[in-house]
Amino acid sequence: MLHPLAAPNYADRIGFAHLTRQAFEGVDLHPLREHLLARIAEGTAQAGEGLDLSLIAQLMGEKEAGLVIQSEVLSFHQLFRTPTAAPKPGLRVLALAADIDMGGNTPIEFLLEGSDIELLTLYVTKTTGLPDALPEHDVAIVVASDSDECRDVLALIEKAAPHWPRPLLNRPELIGNLDRDKLYRLLAGIRGLDIPVTANATRAQLTALAEGRIACTEIAGELRFPMIVRPRGTHAGVGLAKVDDAAALAAYLAERQEQEFFVARFVNYASPDGLYRKIRLTMVDGKPFACHMAIADRWDIWYLNAYMAFSEEKRAEEAIFMQDFDNAFAARHKNALDEMSRRVGLDYFIVDCAENQDGELLVFEADNTAVVHNMDSPAVFPYKPPQMRKIFAAFTAMLSRHAKTTSKAGIGSAA
């Protein structure tokens, strides 16, 4: 059971949003890295500077080195502050994070940009667990992901959740529902929603399938060629492939070392013009917001490989999609989106989706850690900043609403 709230003993840091934006804009991070390394060598570095160095290493492609630095810092300090630009914070938010790579926690700093909210991030690890006394805060949110590496951390938070002294958003027991092989079960049977069965398959099973010793249906009832295959635990398209037949599957396996995979039936979601349109939605407090629409002549799209910045025509279509979103896409799929949000149960999550050729909402995946940002050039994407600010405003309003329920109820410290 948690002890009462205490004055926060935090270390300040530059933070995720600021450093990521610099990397995105092409700023050379080498001088800052050298400065932080010198501080460490002198023995004068603070814990927050160590965490910033960890992130810089990851942004520069040195993931393993960055994670070693991060784990070292977290072994002696858990709580970090990203200050607000406002003279006085209007709200103090506690984010519960895991010791994982930079894509493994919700990048909440982007969502709070421009607000008067002070962010405290508490890293929960298997060895340190939760502190005896939680830092003072108005509202807490779990930002650790549904990945295998976060399981123990989510379990620790879940155990403490019933006694949490303030509202706790994105409850830990619900985050695991976002796993690829759980989500389809959760969303099965929603009218107007199509989500392919995503099954776990071992290398041995896929080898047997490639050699004709078992049928697709022995892995999953609806599975057939062509199918989508990807290594378990990967994101951002790493190892993702469409295999058309047994020979293609054999060739795919020959190039991969992994032992566990996800497989699903391939859905041809091309529009009548032959282009594919993949949509990212942000669900905030049960309401959908358009985050982006990537348009490309390939099925395996994410925003970067759709080259939206190079096509005025594509950007014009995305602008109209955002402008008409509430009365068009969101209205068409209102029942499916409402029921999906209800079943997932999280206060904030992201959905990658499209429309299938029957006009249904085709769901690819949902998670709580995809980056929702306002870094795109306003000169190239003038329609994006207002849309991003709308999402950020909804997110901060959600936090404020939950914080107010506490103050009205007069809830004090933990039991």
C-alpha angles and dihedrals in degrees: 000000000000123000122231122289117276138195106281118254097203136164117221120233138180087240144210102289096048096046094042091050090052091051091046091052092050098252112162106245094186096094092051091047091051091048092052092045089052090051090052092048090051091049091238100108119119123222092255091056089053090054091048089052090052090054094045090053090052092047088052092053097260096120099157094047090048093052092049090053091046094051091048092052093045091053089072105022130035109170125074134174129215101195122223121236089230116102090236125020114245092199138011115219124193114208116198108214138177131230095255139119120295093269095053100078128055106268090231094164090075090053091054097048112134094011130116091239121123112214123213115185117201114195110212114200133180091247101042099032117179120334120254089246121034117225114257111269141153099223135002131211130189109233099172113113135238091255122127091249091061098051096098092045093050089049091053092051092044091055091053096040098090090060098041109139096215135035109294115207129198091027112225095233090060098049092072089063088074092071109122093240094047101042096068091054091050093050098038116130098019107146112244094013125109120193119164118230107261110205131190111237129183124223087249092056094047091047089053089049092049090050093049095245094122134025126241090248091063088068096041130351096236097038119121141144128310092052139165117240131183136162113263113257098023126120139184093046097300107160092354113149143160111227116196100192146354093281091054090049091052090051091049092052091049089061097046131073099193123113100204127055142173118229130189138165114270115247117203100218097169114144120235089268090060095249125120120229117200118188131200116205127189114211111207120178090338095310123112122228128187111246100172145325117218116201122195144142091246130075096222096070132157122167099267097052092047088070092215091166090065098053122068089186093056092047091050089054092047090050091054090046090056095042094051096033100113094047097037122027097018091045093048092052099032097122094046093046094047093050093044091052091048093050096044089049097195121135091221131020142138128238127200108203148140138191117269122221090269090057095252125138104263110204118203101174145328129213142158099229109058112125114257106185147157098222100112116112110268088210091060098031105030091161095058106069094059090048093048091047088053090056093045091049091051091049095050091044089054091052092048092048092054092044090053092053087061096049092047091050091048094229112178133185126329121284 
